Amino acid sequence: MKHRPRRLRKNDIIRSMVAETRLAKDMFIYPYFVTKGKKIKSPIEAMPGVYHFSIDELVKDVEKSLQLGINKLLLFGVGETKSKQAKGSHSKKSIIATALRRLKAEFGTDLYLITDVCLCAYTTHGHCGVLAGDQVLNDPSLEILSKMAVAHAEAGADMVAPSDMMDGRVASIREALDEQGQSDIGILSYSTKFASAYYGPFREAADSSPQKGDRKGYQMDIRNANEALKESLIDEEEGADMLMVKPALAYLDVIQNIKSHTLLPLACYNVSGEYSMVKMAAKHGLVNEQQLVMENMYAFARAGADVIISYHTKDILEQKWM
């Protein structure tokens, strides 16, 4: 036979040498859930191995994470006072603003801090924008989201990540940041965020479930790939520095399609449902956790993701799976 592809699969050395897809620790972002109080490291039942941290305990855990090489964090605030207009979202005393100041004071430029910008955890109704009746109002929500982004930037965020899926939010946030002298703050846009069933465990972790209705009126229809590309290209034009596809595992085709149409770095979010399914299956001996996790990570990178946001990051680096 003239062609024997198996020659390049003979052993691990040759397989690694010719591998088409590579992973590096610098590709990974680790999410943290930050809550009010002290001495709190509370396990999130729906997400084994993930915790709610008070700021004092967060500092301790981040120090350990830095030793593993985890220096890029995505912060979510939990337990804020909720209101119809999400006033707590842009307070200078919010849990995220307070955490940003503390982390920057402790670790300085050793950490790159990204914050989730969305109203769902700060509204009494649990939707990602302000509500009038059953309708989420787009344009009035932009003002609040922009204030939230500015508050985070002033507290020490290096990058803000709007996840609300309101039309025009990237342009609104960019303008607000620039007007406040924060032109060096990056925007990682959740440019393609689907109305997905994979978010279930996260909603417990972030206390952000909508009290009525769903988010299909503003998050993307799971059936639409062309619209996903459209959303991303709009956000690129509005001034996003990075784009994101969320969830990741069921949308590898979307990752690949967007990557082929943009020069911006592309992130994917390996979301809570994807994470917890692996953890639960491994707990019951149904799968090899290491092998399944790494197969998923390589799939994300193979599809075109430059950056991977994943709750598996600690295990990958601590257990030396990569």
C-alpha positions as MATLAB code, in Angstrom:
seq = 'MKHRPRRLRKNDIIRSMVAETRLAKDMFIYPYFVTKGKKIKSPIEAMPGVYHFSIDELVKDVEKSLQLGINKLLLFGVGETKSKQAKGSHSKKSIIATALRRLKAEFGTDLYLITDVCLCAYTTHGHCGVLAGDQVLNDPSLEILSKMAVAHAEAGADMVAPSDMMDGRVASIREALDEQGQSDIGILSYSTKFASAYYGPFREAADSSPQKGDRKGYQMDIRNANEALKESLIDEEEGADMLMVKPALAYLDVIQNIKSHTLLPLACYNVSGEYSMVKMAAKHGLVNEQQLVMENMYAFARAGADVIISYHTKDILEQKWM';
ca = [
       0.000    0.000    0.000;
       1.206    3.491   -0.870;
      -0.734    5.328    1.836;
      -0.506    4.148    5.436;
      -1.805    6.943    7.725;
      -1.204    4.666   10.709;
       2.548    5.331   10.398;
       1.895    8.686   12.080;
      -0.091    7.067   14.896;
       2.560    4.513   15.917;
       3.219    5.911   19.389;
       2.513    8.906   21.570;
       5.662   10.734   20.503;
       4.788   10.792   16.822;
       1.089   11.421   17.533;
       1.980   14.471   19.627;
       4.419   15.757   17.042;
       1.865   15.815   14.223;
      -1.183   16.781   16.298;
      -3.193   19.393   14.422;
      -4.817   20.932   17.496;
      -2.908   22.245   20.502;
      -3.998   23.500   23.901;
      -2.110   25.850   26.216;
      -2.903   27.030   29.728;
      -2.950   30.621   28.485;
      -6.150   29.816   26.554;
      -8.205   29.225   29.696;
     -10.375   31.571   31.775;
     -11.737   30.399   35.129;
     -15.133   31.643   36.431;
     -15.724   32.567   40.085;
     -18.983   33.235   41.949;
     -18.509   35.965   44.576;
     -20.954   36.526   47.402;
     -21.320   38.831   50.407;
     -20.176   37.850   53.862;
     -16.994   36.477   55.405;
     -15.374   33.059   55.681;
     -17.723   31.635   53.046;
     -16.644   28.844   50.746;
     -19.956   27.192   50.056;
     -20.267   24.296   47.582;
     -22.754   24.712   44.752;
     -24.693   21.462   44.768;
     -25.547   21.510   41.077;
     -21.908   22.113   40.097;
     -19.584   19.702   41.933;
     -16.237   21.294   42.703;
     -17.490   24.873   42.227;
     -18.147   27.238   45.157;
     -19.583   30.531   46.276;
     -16.740   32.580   47.764;
     -16.808   35.555   50.070;
     -14.055   38.000   49.176;
     -11.672   36.893   51.947;
     -11.933   33.264   50.837;
     -11.796   34.310   47.180;
      -8.392   35.913   47.745;
      -7.069   32.677   49.259;
      -8.384   30.567   46.394;
      -7.140   32.944   43.706;
      -3.656   32.771   45.221;
      -3.743   28.990   44.801;
      -5.085   29.360   41.281;
      -2.228   31.668   40.362;
       0.216   28.983   41.441;
      -1.437   26.662   38.917;
      -1.099   29.264   36.182;
      -4.697   30.497   36.263;
      -4.369   34.267   35.846;
      -7.528   35.164   33.930;
     -10.786   35.201   35.901;
     -14.430   35.831   35.017;
     -16.340   37.183   38.022;
     -20.054   36.818   38.778;
     -21.748   38.585   41.676;
     -24.246   36.706   43.839;
     -26.533   37.785   46.668;
     -26.951   41.466   45.858;
     -30.113   43.342   46.791;
     -32.501   43.020   43.871;
     -34.710   45.758   42.418;
     -36.829   46.326   39.322;
     -34.220   48.690   37.875;
     -31.186   46.621   38.960;
     -29.745   49.520   40.956;
     -27.271   47.268   42.719;
     -25.636   46.326   39.431;
     -23.747   49.603   39.112;
     -23.191   50.467   42.765;
     -19.611   51.309   43.714;
     -20.219   49.127   46.773;
     -21.462   46.085   44.843;
     -19.850   42.752   45.615;
     -18.080   42.724   42.248;
     -16.748   46.279   42.568;
     -15.514   45.461   46.066;
     -13.936   42.183   44.901;
     -12.195   43.933   42.001;
     -10.583   46.503   44.284;
      -9.425   43.814   46.717;
      -8.025   41.522   44.021;
      -6.160   44.351   42.342;
      -4.758   45.460   45.700;
      -3.593   41.914   46.468;
      -2.352   40.749   43.062;
      -2.002   43.803   40.824;
      -1.161   43.024   37.221;
      -0.581   39.332   37.962;
      -4.330   38.909   37.403;
      -6.458   39.792   34.386;
      -9.984   40.409   35.650;
     -13.092   40.099   33.490;
     -16.580   40.816   34.807;
     -19.945   39.591   33.628;
     -22.186   42.535   32.730;
     -25.839   41.558   32.927;
     -28.843   42.528   35.032;
     -30.420   39.126   35.716;
     -28.793   38.642   39.144;
     -29.771   42.185   40.184;
     -33.437   42.348   39.119;
     -36.413   41.147   41.145;
     -37.826   39.484   38.018;
     -34.598   37.746   36.983;
     -34.502   38.996   33.396;
     -31.401   40.433   31.737;
     -32.943   43.855   31.139;
     -35.579   46.107   32.664;
     -39.162   44.912   32.365;
     -42.423   46.598   31.393;
     -45.254   44.133   31.812;
     -43.955   40.984   30.157;
     -41.661   42.864   27.781;
     -37.915   43.266   28.305;
     -37.105   46.805   27.194;
     -34.004   47.015   25.064;
     -32.938   50.663   24.978;
     -33.646   51.567   28.646;
     -31.576   48.514   29.620;
     -28.550   49.820   27.706;
     -28.119   52.780   30.042;
     -28.007   50.550   33.119;
     -25.677   48.013   31.496;
     -23.336   50.833   30.501;
     -23.305   52.191   34.055;
     -22.509   48.699   35.306;
     -19.592   48.348   32.892;
     -18.190   51.745   33.908;
     -18.500   50.898   37.616;
     -16.559   47.679   37.060;
     -13.891   49.458   35.032;
     -13.424   52.112   37.700;
     -13.090   49.391   40.356;
     -10.310   47.605   38.479;
     -11.758   45.364   35.763;
      -9.444   44.817   32.807;
     -12.283   43.710   30.546;
     -16.086   43.658   30.722;
     -18.212   40.899   29.245;
     -21.817   41.884   28.424;
     -23.989   38.756   28.413;
     -27.464   40.313   28.272;
     -28.035   40.064   24.483;
     -29.662   43.477   24.193;
     -29.282   45.019   20.736;
     -26.632   47.731   20.627;
     -25.107   47.016   24.012;
     -21.514   46.796   22.794;
     -21.702   50.232   21.161;
     -23.405   51.705   24.224;
     -20.835   50.251   26.634;
     -17.907   51.258   24.428;
     -19.163   54.830   24.247;
     -19.753   54.995   28.005;
     -16.312   53.602   28.811;
     -14.604   56.001   26.434;
     -16.494   58.992   27.818;
     -15.322   58.095   31.331;
     -11.673   57.809   30.315;
     -11.743   54.005   30.252;
     -10.806   53.518   26.609;
      -8.230   50.855   27.511;
     -10.876   48.542   29.003;
     -11.646   45.659   26.655;
     -15.056   44.233   25.772;
     -15.523   40.479   25.527;
     -18.968   40.244   23.997;
     -21.247   37.283   24.538;
     -21.999   37.894   20.869;
     -23.722   34.568   20.314;
     -25.593   33.476   23.419;
     -28.277   30.896   22.803;
     -31.475   30.439   24.825;
     -30.140   27.094   25.970;
     -31.190   24.330   28.331;
     -27.515   23.922   29.291;
     -27.622   26.834   31.753;
     -29.639   25.106   34.483;
     -26.919   24.639   37.133;
     -25.621   28.184   36.603;
     -28.982   29.670   37.483;
     -28.748   28.012   40.880;
     -25.193   29.262   41.281;
     -25.990   32.857   40.295;
     -29.560   33.026   41.655;
     -30.612   34.426   38.292;
     -33.615   32.428   37.100;
     -36.412   34.490   35.542;
     -39.462   34.646   37.814;
     -41.794   34.306   34.842;
     -41.441   33.630   31.152;
     -38.149   32.794   29.496;
     -35.303   34.516   27.667;
     -36.126   33.458   24.134;
     -37.179   37.002   23.261;
     -33.591   38.251   23.527;
     -31.248   35.258   23.673;
     -30.688   33.476   20.385;
     -32.829   30.736   18.874;
     -30.941   27.438   19.120;
     -31.881   26.630   15.502;
     -30.132   29.625   13.942;
     -26.515   29.510   12.760;
     -26.616   32.363   10.239;
     -28.139   34.671   12.831;
     -25.289   33.732   15.177;
     -22.798   34.981   12.618;
     -24.844   38.138   12.086;
     -24.884   38.894   15.826;
     -21.121   38.443   16.070;
     -20.335   40.637   13.086;
     -22.588   43.384   14.470;
     -20.767   43.268   17.808;
     -17.405   43.353   16.043;
     -18.466   46.472   14.162;
     -19.748   48.079   17.382;
     -16.326   47.797   18.974;
     -16.017   44.397   20.668;
     -12.424   43.283   21.241;
     -13.318   39.605   21.525;
     -16.358   37.523   20.625;
     -17.905   34.527   22.371;
     -20.129   31.552   21.617;
     -22.179   30.201   24.533;
     -22.775   27.288   25.095;
     -19.873   25.534   23.386;
     -20.369   21.788   23.078;
     -23.594   21.746   21.069;
     -22.467   24.682   18.911;
     -19.106   23.628   17.469;
     -20.422   24.392   13.977;
     -21.233   27.936   15.084;
     -17.749   28.392   16.557;
     -16.193   27.230   13.305;
     -18.410   29.435   11.154;
     -17.812   32.607   13.171;
     -14.068   31.973   13.349;
     -13.894   31.792    9.554;
     -15.535   35.239    9.273;
     -13.711   37.320   11.891;
     -10.175   38.363   12.726;
     -11.073   38.946   16.378;
     -10.127   36.381   19.027;
     -13.027   33.990   19.609;
     -13.927   32.550   23.011;
     -16.320   29.760   23.861;
     -18.033   29.181   27.195;
     -18.051   25.559   28.370;
     -21.174   26.163   30.443;
     -22.518   24.748   33.693;
     -24.739   22.073   32.161;
     -21.889   20.752   30.035;
     -19.631   20.749   33.088;
     -22.082   19.116   35.495;
     -23.050   16.343   33.073;
     -19.404   15.267   32.892;
     -19.002   15.481   36.681;
     -22.163   13.470   37.375;
     -21.327   10.812   34.785;
     -17.805   10.475   36.178;
     -19.125   10.247   39.733;
     -21.204    7.219   38.741;
     -18.332    5.555   36.910;
     -19.927    5.949   33.498;
     -17.036    7.838   31.880;
     -13.354    8.541   32.337;
     -13.462   12.169   33.494;
     -10.006   13.152   32.314;
     -10.442   11.673   28.868;
     -13.900   13.168   28.357;
     -12.925   16.629   29.605;
      -9.889   16.782   27.357;
     -11.816   15.467   24.363;
     -14.233   18.357   24.835;
     -11.415   20.906   25.196;
      -9.731   19.731   22.012;
     -13.086   19.837   20.242;
     -13.502   23.504   21.195;
     -10.018   24.367   19.974;
     -10.391   22.285   16.819;
     -13.598   24.136   15.979;
     -11.714   27.441   16.193;
     -11.923   28.719   19.772;
      -8.885   30.776   20.770;
     -10.062   31.097   24.383;
     -11.951   28.594   26.551;
     -13.979   29.614   29.600;
     -14.436   26.460   31.656;
     -15.131   25.288   35.203;
     -12.844   22.332   34.384;
      -9.808   24.643   34.228;
      -8.642   23.929   37.790;
      -8.838   20.164   37.321;
      -7.021   20.358   33.999;
      -4.068   22.265   35.439;
      -4.013   20.804   38.947;
      -4.206   17.228   37.713;
      -1.849   17.931   34.801;
      -4.292   16.600   32.234;
      -2.838   18.775   29.499;
];
